Amino acid sequence: MSGFSGTQGTSRENRLKSNRPLRDFRASSLRWHRMSSDAKTAPPTAPAAGIKDIARALGISIGTVDRALHDKPGVSPATRARVLSMAETLAYRPNLAARYLKSKRQLRIAVHLPRRIASFWDSLREGIRESAAPFAPALHVDFRTYPNLGEGDVPLFEEALRDGTNGLIIAPGNPALLAPCLRKAARLNIPVVCVVTDAPEGLRLTSVSADPFTVGAVAGELMARFLPDGGQVAFFTGWLATQDHAEKLRGFTSSLGSTGTAHIALDPVVEAHDDEREGHRRTLSVLRAHPRLNGIYISTVNSLSVLRAAEHEGRLSALTVVTTDLFPELVEWIRAGKVAATVYQRPVSQGRLALQALYQFLLNGTRPPSRLRVVPHLVMRSNLDLFLERLPVDLEIPEAGRTDRGASRRTATRGAGVRTTATTARRSRGSQRA
C-alpha cells in the first residue's frame, strides 16, 4: 500500500456475591445498563513499568534508558541491549498519550459510520470511545454519521480529507463509490481503517471484522443441522453489493452444501437494505409466495422487521430462524424460542481494535496485519443469560438518531476527556448505492 509506506506513524461465583443484580434489563425501555460487576470484582493489576523502573533496576540514568529505548545516539550497544532486556523483563509499555502530550501535538481521527441500524452501530461507536479514552487529550475523535450504509458517506469522506484529519475509520457500503476518496487519502498519507465491511486491500491500512464468510458459514451449518430433513430457506440481507453481505451469502451457501445433511434449497435471496419497513414488506411477500418455507437466515441486524412479519402471518412457529448480532429488542425473541440462534459479531470489540490499530500506526508507525478478525460468538437460549451479564451497552450514549436529529453539529466530552463530534450527513445523489 504505497500511500502509507513512509516513516509516518506505521468466576461467575464471585459476581453472584454482589447484592446488586448482575443484569438490569427493562422490558419497557428495551435497554441495558452497563454491567460493571466484572470490573468491580477483578483483582487489582500491578502498575505498568515505566522508564524510571528500568533505570532503577539497572542503576543507570533515566536519560540513558530513554535514549536506549528510542534508538537515540550516545548509548553503547551493550547498554542498549541491557535496557531492552530489562524492559522486556519488566513488561515495559510506553505511555503513548504522555508522549504525544510532551510533543504538544494532537491527533484527529474521524469515525464515519451509519446511523441505521443504531442497535449495531452504536455499540461499535462505544468500542471506539472506550479505546480512545486513555489517549485523551492527545486524541480528538470526530464521530460523523450518515443515514444508512452506503448513503451519504462520500461527502463526509471528502470533508475529512480537507479538514486536517489524520486518519479515518469507515464502513464502506459501496467501495466502488468510495474508491476515488480512498485513493486520494492514500496519496495524502491519511490511513483508513475499515470496520465490519471492507474496501480493496491496497487502499486501506487494515480492516476489522468478524469475518463475514465465517459468520455466514456458521449460520449455514446451524440451519443445516436444525433442518436434518432438508427444506427451503430464505436469506435476508442488506445489499449484496456490500462486501460483508456478499461474503455472508457465500459462507452460508458453502455450509449448506457441505454438511452432508438432506438437500436444502436456498430461495429466495432478499435485499432489504437495512430498512425496517422494506424488510417487513418483503418478508410478507416471501412468506405468501413460499408457503413451504422452512427457515430464514437474516444476515444483518435488521431482524425485527422479519420476525414481526412472520409472526403477523402466523408462520413464525413453523420457521427455523437464525439472526445476526445481539441487542435488547432481540432478547425476548431468543428467550421465547422464536429465534433458534444468533451469530454475535462483537461490534464493541471491532470498534476497540479499529481505534487501537489506527492510533498505533499514526503514533509510531506500527503497521497492523492487513486483516484483523474477531471470533464471532454463537448465542442461543441456553447461554443467553451469560451474554446479558457482560454485554457492554452504555445507556449514557444517546441513540445516534436522537443525537443527530435537529442539529448539524454537536460537540460532547465523553470518557476521560475524549472529544467527540457528531455530524449528520444529508443524502447525496452522488453517494447513492448503484
N, C-alpha and C positions, 0 to 999 in steps of 0.2 A: 504494500500500500504506500506508494511513493509520497502521497501527500502528508504522511505522518512519519517520515523516515529520518528527520533531522535529530538534533540534540534536544529538542523540546521535550518538556515534561511528558517520555515513553513509560424421688420415690413416692410416688403418689401418696404413701403413708404420711410423710411429713406435711404435705399440703392439706391433708384431711384434719390435721391438728388445729388448724385455724378455726376460730369461731365464725368467721365471715364466710359466706358462701363462695365457693370457687367460681361459680358462674352466675352471672346476673343477666338472664335472658328475659326480656319483657315482650310478651306476645303482642301487646298493644302497639308498642313503638317499633317492633321488629328491629331492634338494635342491641348490640352488645356493648358492655363497658369493658375497658381494658382490664385484663386479668393480670395482676401483678404478684400473685402468690408465689410464683416461681422465683421471682427476683427477691422477695422478702425472705424466703427460706433457704436461698442458695448460700453456701459457705462463702465467707469473705475471701477475696483473692488477694494475693500479695501484690504490692505496688510494682509497677514495671520498673526495671532497672534503667538508670539514666547514665549520662556521661560521667557524672560525679562518682557514681558507684564503681564504674570501671577504673577511673583514676585512683580511687581509694584502694581498690583491690590490688592494683599493680604498683602503688606508691609512686605514681608519676603525676604530672600536672594535667589539669583539665584541658588546657590548650593543646598539649601533646596528643591527648586522646581525640580531641576534635579534629586535629589535622590528620591523624591516622585513619579515623573513620571516614573522612570525606576526601581522602586521597590528595591532601594538600602537601606542598613541599616542606622540607625541614624535618622530616621524620625518617629514621633509618628503616630499611626493610625488616630488620629483626624486631624493632619496636612496633612497627605496624602489624607484623604477624602476631605479636603478643597481645596487642589491643584487640585485634579481630577475633583471636581465640577466646579472650576473656569476654568479649561482647556476646559471642555465641554461648559461652558457658552460663552467663547471667541472663540469657534470653533478652538481650537489649533490643528495644524497638524505638526508632526515632520518634520524637514528638513532632509530627508533621505540622500541626497547627501552630505550634510555637515557632517553628522555622519560618513559616510564612508571615507571622506577626513581626518577627525580627526583620524580615526583608521589607516590611511595610507595603506588601503587595496584597491584593485581594483577587481571588479567582471568582469568575462569574460563570455559572453553569445554568443553561436554560433547559427546562424539562417540558417537552411538548407531548401531551397525552390527551386522548379523547375525554369528553365529558360523559358520554354514554358508552357503556352502561356503568353507572357510578359504583355499583357494588364491587366491581372488579378493579377499576382504575383507581378509585380512592385508596384501596389497600396498597396498590403499587406505589402511589404517591407517598403513603405513610412510610413505606420501607425506605424510600429515598430520604424523607425528612429525618428518620431515625439515624440513618447512616451519616447524614451531613452534620447533625447536631454537634458532634465532638470537634468539628473543624471550625466552628464559629469563633470569632467573627472574620476569620480569614477566608471564609467561603460564603458567597452570596448565591442563593438559588432562586431562579425565577420559574415559578410554576405557571405555565400558559396552557390554556385548554382550547379545544375546538369542538364542534358539535359531535362528530362521530368519526370513527376510524376511516381515514382517507378523505375527509371532507373538511377543508379549512387548514390543513397542516402546512401547505406550501407557503401561503403568505406569512405565517409565523416563522417558518424557517428562513425565509428571505429577510425578515426583520432582524432575526438573531444574527445573521451574517453582517448586518450593518451596525449593530449597537454595541460592539465590543465584547460580545460573549466569547468566552474562552473554550467552551465545549458544550455539546448538546447530548441530551438523552431523548430519543424519539421512538415512536411505534409506527413504522412505515406501513400504512394501509395499502398504498399503491406505490410500490417502489419505482415504477416507470415514471410517474409524475414527479417524484422527488429526486430522480437521478441528476438533473442539472444542478439542483441545490447541493446535493452530496458531492458532486464533482467540484463545485466552487468551494465548498468547505475544505475539501482536501487540498486544493491549491492554496488556500489561506492558512493551512496548518491548524484548522479547527477540528479537533477529533469529535467523532459522532459515535455514540453507543446506542445500539438498537435493543429494545426490550420487547418481549412477547413474540413479535414477528421480526422479520429480517429484511435487509437490503443486500445488494451484491457485496461480496466479501471485500473487494478492493476499494469500496467507497466508504467503509466504516471501520472504526477501531476494533470493535468486538460486538457480539450480540449475546443477550442474556435471555434464556427461555427455559421452559420445562421440556424442551424438545418436542415439538408438536407431533412428529411422526410417532414417537413413543406414546404420547398421550392418546392419540387415535388408536394405536395398536393395542394398548391396554383396554380401551373401551371395546374394541372389536373382539378381543379374546373373551372378555366378560360376557358380551352379548352372545357369542357362540356357545358358551358354557351354560348360560341361562336358558338358551333355546336348543337343547340337545336334539330335538326332533326337527330342527330347521324351521323355516318360515320366511316371512318377508319383513324387512327392516327399512325404516326411513332414516335418512341422515339430514339433520338440520345444521346449517352453518350460517356464517355472515356473508362473506364474499369469497368466492373461490379464486379471485384474483389476488387475494392476500396470501402471502406465503404460509403463515400459520394455519389458516383454514384449509388450504390445499394440502398441506402436509398431513393434517389430521385425517383428511379423507383418504389419503394414500395409505397411512398407517392402519386405519380402520379396515379398509378393503383388504389389505395384506393379511391381517389377523383373521378376518372372516374366512379367507380361503385356505388357511394353513393350520387350522385347529384339528382337523380330522373328524369333525362332527358332521351331522347331516347338512345338506346344502341350505344356505341362507341367501336369499335373493335381496340385493341392495337396490331398492327402488321405492320411492324416488329420492333424489338428492335435492334439497331445498335451500335456496339462499334467502334468508330473511333479513339480511342487512342490519342485524342488531337493533331492529326496531320492534318494539313490543306489539304494536297494532298490526304491523305486517306479519309478524310471527304468529299471532293469534289467527289472523285471516288465512294465512297459508296452511296452518295446521288443520283448520276446519275443512279446507278444500282437499287436503291429503286424506283425511280420515273418511270423508264422504266418497272419495274416488277409490279408496283402497279398503273395503270392508273387512278384508282378511289380514290386515296389517298386524304383525305380532310384536314389533319392537320399534323403539325410537331412540336414536342417539343424538343428543344436542351437543354440538362441539364447541359452543361458545356459552357465555354467561346468560344469554337470552333464553333461559329455560322456562321461566314462569309463564310466559305467554303460551308456550306449547302445552304445558301441564294444565293450565286453566281451560284451554280449548278442548283438550282431550277429556277433561272432567265434565265440561259442559255437554259434550256429545255422549256421555255415558260410556266411554270407551277406555278410560284410564285403567280400570281394574284388570282389564284383559291385556294390557300392554306391558312389556318389559321396557323400562325407561332407564337409560344411563345419561347422566348430565355431566356438566363441567363446572368445576370450582365449588366453593362453599361460602355461603353468605346467609345472613339471618333469615331472609324470607324463604329460603330453601329448606331450612331445618325441619319444619313440621312435615313437609312432604317426604323427607327421608325417614323421619321417625314413624310416620304412618305406613311406611312400606310402599308408598306410591312411586318413589324413586328407588330403584334397586341399588344403585351406587352412583357416586360422583367422583370424577378424577380431579383432584385439587392441584392446581398449578402453582400454588405458593407465591402469589403476587408480591407479598411483603418481602420475601427472600429475593425475588427477582429485582425489586427496587433497591434493596441494600447492595446487592452485587454490582448493579449497574453504576451506582454512585461511587462505590469504592474503586472500581476499575478505572473510571474516568478521572477521579481525583488523583489517584496514584500516578496515572500517566501524565497529567498536567503538572504535578508537583515535582516528580523526579524521573520521569521518562520510563517508568516501569510498564512495559507493554504486556497486556493480558493475553491469554490464549485467544485465538480467533473466535472461539465459541465458548461461552460459559453456560453450563446446563445445571438446572436444579432438578432433583429427582421428584417427579410427581407423586402425590400421596393418594391412596385409594381410601375413600370414606364410604362406609356402609352403616346401617342402623346399629350393628354390633359394636362399632368403635366410634360412633358419632360423639358420645359424651367426652371421650378423651380429647378430641379435637376442639370441642367447645371450651374446655378448660384453658386451652392455650392459644386459641386463635386471636391474634393481635389486631383488634379493630378499635380505634380510638374515637370515642364519641365527641371529643372536643374538636375534631376536624369536621367542619361542615361539609355537607354534600356539595360536590362541585357545582351542581346546578344552582343551589341556593347561593353559593359563594359568588358566582359569576353573574347571576341574573340582575339586570338593572344597573350594572356597573361595568365600565370598560376596563378599569384597572384598580386593584386594591393591594395594599401592602400590609403584611402582618409579620409579627415576630413569633416564631414558634421554636420550642425546644432548644434551650441553651443558646439562644440568640441568633439562630439561623434565620436570615431574612428571606421571606418568600413572597413572590409576586404572582397573583393570579390574573391572567389576561384571557379575555374571551375573544375568539376569532369568529368573525362572521363567515357564513358560507360564501365561497367564491366560485364562480363558474369555471374559472381556470383550474380549480382544485377538485372538481367533481370526479367521482370514480368513472373511469371509462367503461 
